[in-house]
Amino acid sequence: MIWTILLLVQVILLYFILTQRSRSKSDPPLDRGIIPWLGHALEFGKDASKFLNRMKLKHGNIFTVRVAGRYVTVLLDPHSYDSVMNDSESLDFTRYAQVLMERIFKLRLSHRQMAKAKAMMTLHFMGMNLAALNSTMSRHLKALLKAEMPQNQKDWKQKGLFDFSYSLLFKAGYLTLFGGEKNNNSSADLSSVYEDYKKFDGLLTKIARGTLKSDEKRTAQSIRDKLWEALAPAGLTEDAGSSLWLHAYRCLLQEEGADEETQTKALLMQLWATQGNVGPAAFWLLGYLLTNPPALTAVKREFSWISQEAPFMDRAVKTPVFDSALEETLRLTAAPFITREVVQEKKLHMADGQEYLLRKGDRVCLFPFNSPQMDPEIYQEPQKYKYDRFLNEDGSVKKDFYKAGRCLKYYTMPWGAGTNGCVGKQFAINTIKQFAYMVLTNYDLELCDLNAQMPEVNPSHYGFGMLQPKGDLLVRYKPKNTH
């Protein structure tokens, strides 16, 4: 027994010796952390924004950290972001996406399948197809809001704003993209699907990081099974009210040889991709407006000039005040990682003239939330919500922001950028705008506590799109015509 233990210790020591890495002159600053192999994984996962700010103060705009056996080079200079995002030869986007896809959704898709799916989504989320989706979304939102707040309702109803926003937008998005109103599948009841989805969403960051406890693993698999049942291809047919995009996506998967189980897993991935950010974004937007009365007044005034008939279908309808309020909301709460795998050695040219070597096998990460979005050099009082931050004095859109004396190409990046920017960006913006317009013009919505403050963010969500709150904001609401 003693020899087995000694042999095991020797193997572990040999592993650490072989994987121990030192910095060469051409490498970015290296910070391995004090815990062997694990490095900075715990601090990174607990609060990525706080950790990366600490590393930036210590090392500057670029540094390499060890995270659970991997070396991750973090770049926080927005002037240098193009050198990463525009290089598809040395840096690969799909490999890390495939790791997360398999870990979270138990799904394997090839690079070709993913590329074809993205091209197909671009076709369906733009142009005339986008107009059709907007119209369908508007119809479902109206119906769901009327069910939530019937016209004969005279008394105030109370609810947490996060659950109010997320549940309504999830249900409207589910009906718009996946159908369901004619679906006979017993697992596809809207409220049931939402409750299962919300549980899955609550565990998603732990699933992605591989930190689930044993009971949480069982819960996650049980919820996956329920959602897979609701999304089974046999139930989501065109006759069941699903969208043209969904039909085209399923046909594409079938043509690529995906069986029904793979199709179902792919649909769960798309459910999270299409619904995981819109509801939280709408919550933050309404929350910031309700807790900033001048902002709410300005947005309502702009909305009062817009026709009730399909207000956002016409591209001629301009809403600069609302657009600025939403942009400011996203600046404060959109926090995705932009990640690439280094597939061949690359010399990274920084905007300040410095050059660094990126090693093959490492990972590169941009975190626009810290820089540019929360950079005090770019935004005065970056922690504060200013609804008109993206407006010039004459009311026109403000696009000129500066760092180190130079105008920024990327001054906020909630949707990513370049070839891997969010395909559904415009649909998401239109959906949030329609939701805010319907709620603020047709219903009375106010804080139960007029002095309530916005809840703190859940730091474990850094890196996974829209942030989510630790708590909620209690609101009350009723139709306007019941006074």
Order of alpha helices (4+ residues) and beta strands (2+ residues): alpha-beta-alpha-alpha-beta-beta-alpha-beta-alpha-alpha-alpha-beta-alpha-alpha-alpha-alpha-alpha-alpha-alpha-alpha-beta-beta-beta-beta-beta-beta-alpha-beta-beta
